[in-house]
Amino acid sequence: MSDRDLAIFVEGLRKRYKDKQALDGLDLTVRAGTVQGILGPNGAGKTTAVRIMSTLLRADEGRVEVAGIDVRTRADDVRSQIGLLGQNAAVDEELSGRQNLEMFGRLYHLGARRAGARADELLEQFGLTETGTKAVKQYSGGMRRRLDLAASLISRPQVLFLDEPTTGLDPRGRTEVWNAVRSLVGGGTTVLLTTQYLEEADQLADQIAVINRGQVIAEGTADELKTKTGGDRIDVILHDVAQLERAASLLPGDVDKDEDRRMVSASISNRMAALTETVRALQEAGIEAEDIAVRRPTLDEVFMHLTKEGAA
């Protein structure tokens, strides 16, 4: 991959807060025109990394380039190429959606006419034209977040940082934001996304980096990460929870047990062989199963496995 293909390049990034090492040699590359997901438990260093990449915080060590520009030596030039949507709303609830976007346009030194035209363009792009004259306090959570997203795009950035963009939204609101992000990437924008919703990364990210204790501990596509952590899984839902331990002893390897769901689950390598063997073993043991299914692991399971392993 050539430098021209990269929207973000991070090497050996370190940042310490008093007695806490927030970043400890973080390395990351993001291809232009893609969505890069960043996952990690609270305190893993996700927001610190975003703040450094978006010029809001200086690193102690390491090299960062965004849109081919060095963040440490040319911060102002980087700012002209990026947008940032943080966890907190940036818009004024008393103003209308259009007034907010016009205000952001003027802050980016657009003239009144250009700011108004850009506001109208973004309202249409994010499906907010009909509500553009209403005060933002009348907007739903999803509409407010789409307006926040529109405001971060006033300057037509090459790279957009989204730090937990759907926190606090209901499923409908999250879907609205996801659709908006997909449309941006279709237009060539590079997106770096941190999220606490594993489904969000699964839905949106072309590549995912899992961070723990300030380092990348795994990266790849969602499917690649799922394969790295044991491939397929077999789930057995029992008729009687009292047989949970006995059923667990019949499954291979490490078995997860969920008493509330009356379910045992294990990683498997051969789908058909595991299904056939499990059915046979349960029948011979006289254990009644309500359902048996073979599936891919969820990204939540991958995340729990990787961060547990990284913390060991």
ABEGO torsion letter per residue (X at the ends): XBAAABABBBBGBBBBBEABBABBGBBBBBBBGBBBBBBEBBGAGAAAAAAAAAGABBBABEBBBBGGBBAAABAAAAAAABBBBBABBABBAABBAAAAAAAAAAAAGBBAAAAAAAAAAAAAAAGAAAAAABBAAABBAAAAAAAAAAAAAAAGBABBBBBGAABGBBAAAAAAAAAAAAAAAAAGBBBBBBBABAAAAAAABABBBBBBGGBBABBEBAAAAAAAAGEBBBBBBBABAAAAAAAAAABBEBBBBBAAAGBBBBBBABAAAAAAAAAAAAAAAGBBBABBBBBBBBAAAAAAAAAAAAAX
